[in-house]
Amino acid sequence: MAATLLHTEIDGVKVPIIFEKDNRLPLTTVEFIFRESGSLASSKAGLVSLAANLLNEGTKKEGSATFAKELENRAIHLSANNGKETFVFSIEVLKEQLPFGIKKLKELLKDPNYTEKTFQKIVKKRIATLIKKEDDFDYIASNGLKKLLFENSNLALADLGTKESIKALTLNDLQSYINKHLFLNNLIVVAAGDFNKTEVEKITKDVASVLQKGHVNPIQKVTASSKEKTQEKSEETKQAYIYFGAPYAMDINNSQRYIGKIASYILGAGGFGSRLMEEIRVKKGLAYSAYGRFVVNRTNSYFTGYLQTKLESQNEAIKSVKEVVSNFVHKGVTQEELEAAKKFFLGSEPLRVETLNQRANRAFHEYYSGQGLGYSKKELELIEKLTLNELNNFIKKHSEILKMSFFIVTKK
């Protein structure tokens, strides 16, 4: 059964519900998604992800151990997590245990574990994680590139924060964020599994009964820098970790976004056969892998990629990346590359909708992007009809991806 968009009115607010029925197994998945509430909603690095950690510590009344035990005894998975733009509570459970899972979520929303002891516990865990990340050169290079591309914006901040930013946070900071972002007004519900429309609306109203109405400021759009900057960080490493990125002018609901998916696949997202992999690994042997893709969100879009190479090959690898992207923009792609990309997207479609969670996630993103439920099917039809001339004209128009910045972790 295809996903359906419902709206249920609660206290004067129309709450959207994306619902997909599947009664082959007695399983249910429900997500309560809050818009404009992800990591980009805060200028304090690590605050939002730490708030999610706190909400995974049960209620103040029961504490984390008792709360978790009650869920475990009924095989209920209840978790809080955040993305860049959203904050999400997820419940995965057998249908017969769903009422109990909803009950525990309501308790959590009404009585988070706001204790200094719990706060210090999650802070210590986060700092331990960040200490481990000090030897993760991919992590360092990835965050370094974000700072180059999105300087002076929240997107430049590491989602996990830094040791300094985490130590500077207080329990009140987390409580204030939660109280100012989890409102009825910015709620979207995604439900999939063995239940009907009436049951889904009842679940939504049940959880909504503990939410207040309120206004959340939209996350501002951020544009990647077109200044071609290069920065190096010296570490005790045997390889150079090269991360690169550039602007990519594309809105999430742009009618030509599907062409960008094909272009991205051919340039660097398609693994073997993609331009970056073929030129940098196969032909020149400079890296084990080379990857690049176009990222498109509601608040930002950009081109990004990475590779690792020998220290002595660092400059040659960077030069090769620039050459590959330049040839891609100025000379376009071949009919053979287009056909291979089409075969991938059309042939792998069944794998992208294999599970109930995959289908529910797709339906949410169709709604969230503003393209409407069922757009993915239409997109495949557009891909099938795409001509080489249309693709190459699209690529030529996006010469902004040539304005690349590089962040390299290397050894002096």
C-alpha positions in Angstrom: 0.0 0.0 0.0 1.4 3.4 -1.0 2.0 6.1 1.7 -0.9 8.4 2.4 -0.8 12.0 3.8 -3.3 12.7 6.5 -3.9 15.8 8.6 -5.5 15.7 12.1 -6.5 18.9 13.9 -5.4 19.2 17.4 -6.0 22.4 19.5 -6.4 24.4 16.3 -3.1 23.0 14.7 -3.2 20.7 11.7 -0.6 18.0 12.3 0.6 16.2 9.1 0.7 12.4 9.3 2.5 10.3 6.7 1.1 6.8 7.0 1.9 3.5 5.2 -0.1 0.4 6.1 1.6 -3.0 6.0 -0.2 -5.8 7.9 2.1 -8.7 6.7 3.8 -8.6 10.1 2.5 -7.3 13.5 5.2 -4.6 13.5 4.8 -0.8 13.9 7.2 2.1 13.6 6.2 5.6 14.6 8.4 8.7 14.4 7.5 12.1 15.9 9.6 14.6 13.9 10.1 18.2 15.0 11.0 20.6 12.1 13.5 23.4 12.5 15.0 21.7 15.6 18.2 19.9 14.5 21.8 20.8 15.2 21.6 23.8 12.9 19.0 25.4 15.2 21.7 26.1 17.8 24.9 28.2 17.7 26.3 26.2 20.6 28.3 23.3 19.2 27.1 19.9 20.4 24.1 21.2 22.3 21.4 19.5 20.3 23.0 16.1 20.1 23.7 16.3 23.8 20.0 17.1 24.4 19.2 13.9 22.4 21.6 12.0 24.7 19.8 13.3 27.8 16.4 12.3 26.4 17.7 8.8 26.0 18.4 8.7 29.8 14.8 8.0 30.8 12.6 10.1 33.1 13.6 12.0 36.2 11.1 9.9 38.3 12.4 6.4 37.1 15.9 7.1 36.1 17.7 5.7 33.1 18.1 2.1 34.3 14.5 1.5 35.3 13.0 3.3 32.3 15.2 1.3 29.9 14.4 -2.0 31.6 10.7 -1.5 31.2 11.2 -1.0 27.5 13.6 -3.9 27.1 11.2 -6.3 28.8 8.6 -5.6 26.1 11.1 -5.4 23.2 10.4 -1.7 22.6 13.0 0.5 21.0 12.4 4.1 22.0 15.0 6.7 21.1 15.7 10.3 20.6 18.1 11.6 17.9 18.7 14.7 15.8 19.6 15.5 12.3 20.8 18.8 10.9 17.3 20.2 10.6 15.1 17.9 12.6 14.7 16.3 16.1 13.1 12.9 16.2 11.6 10.4 18.7 11.3 6.9 17.2 9.3 3.9 18.5 9.8 0.5 16.9 7.7 -2.2 18.5 5.3 -5.1 18.1 1.8 -3.8 17.7 0.5 -5.3 20.9 3.1 -3.3 22.9 2.6 0.0 21.1 0.2 1.5 23.7 2.9 0.9 26.4 5.6 2.5 24.1 3.4 5.6 23.6 2.8 5.8 27.3 6.5 5.8 28.0 7.2 8.4 25.4 4.6 10.7 27.0 6.2 10.2 30.4 9.6 11.1 28.8 8.2 14.3 27.2 6.6 15.4 30.5 9.4 14.4 32.8 12.9 14.3 31.2 15.8 13.3 33.4 16.8 16.8 34.3 19.3 16.0 37.0 22.8 17.3 37.4 24.0 13.7 37.9 22.6 12.6 34.5 23.9 15.7 32.8 27.5 15.2 34.1 27.2 11.5 33.0 26.4 12.4 29.4 29.0 15.2 29.3 31.7 12.7 30.4 30.7 10.2 27.8 30.7 12.9 25.1 34.2 14.2 26.1 35.5 10.6 26.0 34.1 10.3 22.5 35.7 13.5 21.4 39.1 12.4 22.8 38.8 9.3 20.6 38.0 11.5 17.6 41.3 13.2 18.0 42.9 10.3 16.2 40.1 10.1 13.6 41.7 12.0 10.7 38.6 11.6 8.5 36.5 13.3 11.2 39.0 16.1 11.6 39.2 16.7 7.8 35.4 16.6 7.4 34.8 19.1 10.1 37.7 21.3 8.8 36.1 21.4 5.4 32.7 22.5 6.8 34.5 25.4 8.5 36.0 26.5 5.2 32.7 26.2 3.3 30.3 27.5 5.9 32.4 29.9 8.0 30.5 31.9 10.7 27.4 29.7 10.4 26.0 27.0 12.5 26.8 24.5 9.7 30.5 25.1 10.5 30.0 23.7 14.0 30.8 20.1 14.7 27.5 18.2 15.6 29.3 16.5 18.5 30.8 19.8 19.6 34.3 20.2 20.9 35.7 19.4 24.4 35.6 23.2 25.1 32.0 23.7 23.9 30.7 20.7 25.7 32.3 21.7 29.0 30.8 25.2 28.6 27.2 23.8 28.4 24.9 23.6 31.3 21.8 21.5 32.2 19.8 24.7 31.8 21.1 25.0 28.2 19.7 21.6 27.3 16.4 22.1 29.1 15.9 25.5 27.4 16.6 24.0 23.9 14.0 21.2 24.6 11.4 23.6 25.9 11.8 25.9 23.0 11.7 23.4 20.1 9.4 20.5 20.8 6.1 22.1 20.0 2.8 20.8 18.5 3.2 23.4 15.7 6.3 21.9 14.2 5.4 18.2 14.6 5.2 15.7 11.7 4.2 12.1 12.4 5.5 9.2 10.3 3.7 5.9 11.0 4.2 2.6 9.2 3.0 -0.9 10.0 0.0 -2.9 11.1 -2.6 -0.3 11.9 -5.2 1.8 10.3 -6.0 5.5 9.8 -8.1 5.7 13.0 -5.4 4.1 15.1 -2.7 6.5 13.7 -4.8 9.6 14.4 -5.4 8.3 18.0 -1.7 7.8 18.6 -0.9 11.3 17.3 -3.5 12.9 19.5 -2.3 10.9 22.5 1.3 12.1 22.2 0.2 15.6 21.2 -1.8 16.0 24.4 1.5 16.5 26.3 2.9 19.1 23.8 2.5 22.8 24.0 1.8 25.2 21.1 4.6 27.5 20.2 6.7 29.2 17.5 10.0 27.9 16.3 12.2 30.2 14.2 13.0 28.7 10.8 16.6 27.6 10.3 18.2 30.1 7.9 19.6 29.0 4.6 23.4 28.9 4.2 25.4 29.1 1.0 28.7 27.5 0.6 31.7 29.8 0.1 32.8 30.3 -3.4 36.3 31.5 -2.2 38.8 28.8 -3.2 40.6 28.1 0.1 43.1 25.5 1.1 44.0 24.7 4.7 46.3 22.0 6.1 46.4 20.5 9.6 49.6 18.6 10.6 49.1 15.3 12.4 51.2 12.1 12.9 49.7 10.4 9.9 51.1 8.1 7.2 48.5 9.3 4.6 47.1 12.6 3.5 43.4 12.9 4.1 42.0 15.2 1.5 38.4 16.6 1.8 37.1 19.0 -0.8 33.9 21.0 -1.4 32.3 23.8 -3.4 28.9 25.6 -3.8 26.1 23.8 -5.6 23.2 26.0 -6.5 20.2 23.7 -6.0 17.0 24.0 -4.0 15.5 20.8 -2.5 12.3 21.2 -4.5 14.0 22.3 -7.8 12.4 20.5 -10.8 15.8 19.7 -12.1 17.1 18.1 -9.0 16.8 14.6 -10.5 19.3 15.6 -13.2 21.7 16.5 -10.4 21.4 13.0 -9.0 22.6 11.5 -12.3 25.4 14.1 -12.6 26.5 13.3 -9.0 26.5 9.6 -9.7 28.7 10.0 -12.8 31.1 12.4 -11.2 31.8 10.7 -8.0 29.0 9.0 -6.1 28.8 5.9 -8.3 31.9 4.1 -7.0 33.8 2.2 -9.7 33.0 3.7 -13.1 32.6 7.3 -11.7 35.0 9.9 -13.0 36.8 10.5 -9.7 37.3 6.8 -9.0 38.4 6.0 -12.5 40.9 8.8 -12.9 42.3 8.9 -9.4 42.4 5.3 -8.4 42.2 3.1 -11.6 44.3 5.2 -14.0 46.7 7.0 -11.6 46.7 4.7 -8.5 46.7 7.7 -6.2 44.1 6.4 -3.8 42.2 3.3 -2.7 38.9 5.2 -3.3 37.8 8.6 -4.3 34.3 9.9 -3.8 32.2 13.0 -4.5 28.5 13.9 -4.4 26.0 16.7 -4.4 24.3 17.3 -1.1 20.9 18.9 -1.2 19.0 19.9 2.0 16.3 22.5 2.7 18.8 24.8 4.3 22.0 24.1 2.4 23.4 22.5 -0.8 27.0 21.9 -1.8 29.4 19.6 -3.6 31.7 17.5 -1.4 34.2 14.7 -1.7 37.2 13.0 -0.2 40.1 10.7 -0.8 43.2 9.5 1.1 46.6 9.2 -0.6 50.3 8.9 0.1 51.9 12.0 1.7 54.2 12.4 -1.3 51.2 12.2 -3.7 49.1 14.9 -2.0 49.6 17.7 -4.5 49.2 15.4 -7.5 45.9 14.1 -6.0 44.6 17.6 -5.5 45.5 18.6 -9.0 43.8 15.5 -10.3 40.6 16.3 -8.5 40.5 19.8 -10.0 41.2 18.4 -13.5 38.4 15.8 -13.2 35.8 18.3 -12.1 36.9 20.8 -14.7 36.6 18.3 -17.5 33.3 17.2 -16.2 31.9 20.8 -16.3 33.4 21.9 -19.5 33.2 18.7 -21.6 30.2 16.9 -20.1 29.6 13.2 -20.0 29.1 10.5 -22.6 26.0 8.6 -23.7 27.6 5.5 -22.2 28.0 7.1 -18.8 24.4 8.3 -18.9 23.1 4.9 -19.8 25.1 3.2 -17.0 23.7 5.8 -14.5 20.1 5.1 -15.7 20.5 1.4 -15.3 21.7 1.9 -11.8 18.8 4.1 -10.7 16.1 2.1 -12.5 17.6 -1.3 -11.7 18.3 -0.7 -8.0 14.9 0.8 -7.2 13.5 -2.4 -5.6 16.4 -2.4 -3.1 15.5 1.2 -2.0 11.9 0.2 -1.1 12.6 -3.3 0.3 11.7 -2.6 3.9 8.9 -0.8 5.6 11.3 1.6 7.2 12.8 2.5 3.8 9.4 3.2 2.3 8.3 5.3 5.3 11.6 7.3 5.2 11.2 7.9 1.5 7.6 9.1 2.0 8.8 11.5 4.7 11.5 13.0 2.5 9.0 13.4 -0.4 6.8 15.4 1.9 9.6 17.3 3.6 11.1 18.4 0.3 7.8 19.8 -0.9 7.7 17.5 -3.9 4.7 15.5 -2.7 4.1 11.8 -1.9 4.8 9.5 -4.9 7.4 11.9 -6.4 10.1 9.2 -6.4 8.1 7.2 -9.0 7.7 10.3 -11.2 11.5 11.0 -10.7 12.4 7.5 -12.1 10.2 8.3 -15.2 12.1 11.6 -15.7 15.4 9.8 -15.3 14.4 7.3 -17.9 13.6 10.0 -20.4 16.6 12.2 -19.7 18.7 13.0 -22.8 22.5 13.5 -23.0 21.9 17.0 -24.2 19.8 17.9 -21.2 22.3 16.4 -18.8 25.3 18.2 -20.3 23.5 21.5 -20.4 22.7 21.1 -16.7 26.3 20.3 -15.9 27.6 23.2 -17.8 25.2 25.6 -16.0 26.6 24.5 -12.6 30.2 25.7 -13.0 30.1 26.9 -9.4 31.3 23.4 -8.4 34.7 24.4 -9.8 35.2 26.9 -7.0 36.6 24.2 -4.7 38.1 24.5 -1.2 40.4 21.8 0.3 41.1 20.8 3.8 44.0 18.3 4.2 45.2 16.4 7.2 48.8 15.6 6.5 52.2 15.3 8.0 54.6 18.2 7.5 
